[in-house]
Amino acid sequence: MPRRARRVATAAAAALLTALPLAGCGAEDDRGAAPAVTPVAEAPAAGATDPASVGGEQSAADGLSGTDLAWLQLMAPMNDRTLLLLELVEESGTDAELGGFAGELAVSHAEETTRLREILDDAGVPDTNPHEGHNMTGMVTDDELSEIAGASDVDAAARDALHEHLAQSAMVSGSAAENGSDEATTALAAELAETREGQLATLEALAG
């Protein structure tokens, strides 16, 4: 990616992560757009289980900034949903190389998710998905899974969805690494961003 385009993408990811603890997600049809930010005064009271409540005083007390928390609570369900896609590729795809790659991704995604949830658990954050049912860039929905399963070329449809997931998670992870504050979270975000770049390169080589 050209340097200027990378700076723009990182800025967009930072805006998304900044907005998530306050407003949750954008509308279901606004894939890729940064959600509008709800003023802090309008956020629910502390103690609720949505992103607004755990992105303020509680996160600061537990060492997680709003950016840290937004990234953790985005990446865990994003990985969970991608695991369903990877399972579909392994079971229904016909491209042996893509199937093998999907198997490798499934292992690494499961390991990442365990580490993400360990940080959340250590911070005392409930294991909830504030993005449940939201149609977000890089998040594989039930409708998308159905469409891919019914596609005339399952491998091609799955490859497109995987590319979107890997690219988006690389972008937001890079932003979290640069803008977060918790050492364990930013270290994992930086690691994941680098991993995703490599996975993207592998996927694009397979497509070529």
C-alpha positions in Angstrom: 0.0 0.0 0.0 1.4 3.5 -0.9 2.6 5.5 2.1 -0.1 8.2 1.8 -2.8 5.6 1.4 -1.6 3.8 4.5 -1.7 7.0 6.5 -5.2 7.7 5.4 -6.3 4.1 6.2 -4.6 4.3 9.6 -6.4 7.6 10.4 -9.7 6.0 9.4 -9.1 3.0 11.6 -8.2 5.3 14.5 -11.4 7.2 14.0 -13.4 3.9 14.0 -11.7 2.6 17.2 -12.2 6.0 18.9 -15.9 6.0 18.1 -16.7 2.3 19.0 -16.5 2.6 22.8 -19.0 5.5 22.6 -21.4 4.6 20.0 -21.0 0.8 19.4 -21.4 0.2 15.7 -22.8 2.1 12.8 -26.1 1.1 11.1 -26.3 -2.4 9.7 -25.9 -1.3 6.1 -23.0 1.2 6.7 -20.2 -1.3 6.1 -16.8 0.3 6.4 -18.0 3.7 7.5 -16.9 5.0 10.9 -20.0 5.3 13.1 -21.2 8.6 14.4 -19.9 9.3 17.9 -22.5 9.6 20.7 -21.5 12.4 23.1 -20.1 11.0 26.4 -22.9 12.6 28.4 -25.4 10.4 26.5 -23.6 7.2 27.1 -25.3 4.6 29.4 -24.3 4.6 33.1 -21.2 2.7 34.2 -21.9 -0.9 35.0 -23.9 -1.8 31.8 -22.4 -4.3 29.5 -22.4 -2.3 26.2 -19.2 -0.7 24.8 -20.0 2.7 26.2 -20.1 1.5 29.8 -16.8 -0.4 29.6 -15.0 2.2 27.6 -14.8 4.9 30.3 -13.9 4.8 34.0 -13.9 1.1 34.3 -11.4 0.6 31.4 -9.1 3.3 32.8 -9.2 1.7 36.3 -8.3 -1.7 34.7 -5.6 -0.3 32.5 -7.5 -0.4 29.3 -8.2 2.8 27.3 -11.3 3.2 25.2 -9.2 2.3 22.1 -7.8 -0.8 23.8 -11.2 -2.0 24.8 -12.8 -1.1 21.4 -10.1 -3.2 19.6 -10.4 -6.2 21.9 -14.2 -6.3 21.7 -14.1 -5.9 18.0 -11.3 -8.4 17.2 -12.6 -11.3 19.4 -16.0 -11.6 17.7 -14.5 -10.8 14.3 -12.2 -13.8 14.7 -15.1 -15.9 16.0 -17.2 -15.2 12.9 -14.2 -15.8 10.5 -13.7 -19.2 12.1 -17.2 -20.1 10.7 -16.1 -19.0 7.3 -12.8 -21.0 7.5 -14.8 -24.1 8.5 -17.0 -23.6 5.4 -14.0 -23.3 3.1 -12.5 -26.5 4.5 -15.7 -28.4 4.2 -17.2 -27.0 0.9 -14.4 -25.5 -1.1 -12.6 -27.3 -3.9 -9.3 -25.4 -4.0 -6.9 -27.6 -2.0 -4.4 -24.7 -1.5 -7.1 -22.4 -0.2 -8.4 -25.1 2.0 -5.0 -25.7 3.5 -4.5 -22.0 4.1 -8.0 -21.8 5.7 -6.9 -24.6 8.1 -3.8 -22.6 9.1 -5.8 -19.5 9.6 -8.3 -21.4 11.8 -5.5 -22.4 14.1 -4.0 -18.9 14.4 -7.4 -17.2 14.7 -8.4 -19.5 17.6 -5.1 -18.8 19.4 -5.5 -15.1 18.9 -9.0 -15.1 20.2 -7.9 -16.9 23.4 -5.3 -14.2 24.0 -7.8 -11.4 23.3 -10.2 -12.8 25.8 -7.5 -13.4 28.4 -6.8 -9.7 28.3 -10.5 -8.8 28.7 -10.9 -11.3 31.5 -7.8 -10.0 33.3 -9.4 -6.5 33.1 -12.7 -7.8 34.5 -14.6 -7.1 31.3 -17.6 -9.4 30.7 -17.3 -11.8 27.7 -20.0 -10.1 25.6 -20.2 -9.2 21.9 -21.3 -5.5 21.6 -21.3 -6.0 17.8 -23.8 -8.8 17.7 -26.0 -8.6 14.5 -24.1 -5.5 13.2 -23.0 -5.6 9.6 -19.4 -4.3 9.9 -16.5 -4.4 7.4 -14.5 -7.6 8.0 -17.2 -9.2 10.2 -18.7 -12.3 8.6 -22.4 -12.3 9.0 -24.9 -15.2 8.9 -26.3 -13.8 5.6 -22.8 -13.7 4.1 -22.1 -17.2 5.2 -25.3 -18.4 3.5 -24.5 -16.5 0.3 -21.0 -18.0 0.2 -22.3 -21.5 0.9 -24.7 -21.1 -2.0 -22.4 -19.4 -4.5 -21.5 -21.1 -7.7 -17.8 -20.7 -6.8 -17.5 -21.1 -3.1 -13.7 -20.6 -3.2 -13.9 -17.3 -5.0 -16.7 -15.9 -2.7 -14.8 -17.1 0.4 -11.6 -15.6 -0.9 -13.2 -12.2 -1.3 -14.7 -12.3 2.3 -11.3 -13.4 3.7 -9.5 -10.6 1.9 -11.9 -8.1 3.5 -11.5 -9.6 6.9 -7.7 -9.7 6.8 -7.4 -6.2 5.4 -9.8 -4.6 7.9 -8.3 -6.4 10.9 -4.8 -5.5 9.8 -5.8 -1.8 9.5 -7.6 -1.6 12.9 -4.9 -3.6 14.6 -2.2 -1.3 13.4 -4.3 1.7 14.6 -4.8 0.0 18.0 -1.0 -0.6 18.3 -0.3 3.0 17.7 -3.1 4.6 19.7 -3.8 2.2 22.5 -2.2 2.4 26.0 -2.3 -1.0 27.6 1.1 -2.7 27.0 -0.3 -6.2 26.6 -3.1 -5.0 24.2 -0.8 -2.8 22.1 1.8 -5.6 21.8 -0.9 -8.1 20.7 -2.3 -5.5 18.3 1.1 -4.9 16.7 1.7 -8.6 16.4 -1.7 -9.2 14.9 -1.3 -6.4 12.4 2.0 -7.8 11.1 0.5 -11.3 11.0 -2.5 -10.1 9.0 -0.2 -8.4 6.4 1.6 -11.7 5.9 -1.7 -13.6 5.6 -3.0 -11.1 3.1 0.2 -11.6 1.0 -0.3 -15.3 1.1 -4.0 -15.1 0.1 -3.2 -12.8 -2.8 -0.5 -15.2 -4.0 -3.0 -18.0 -3.9 -5.5 -15.9 -5.9 -2.7 -15.2 -8.5 
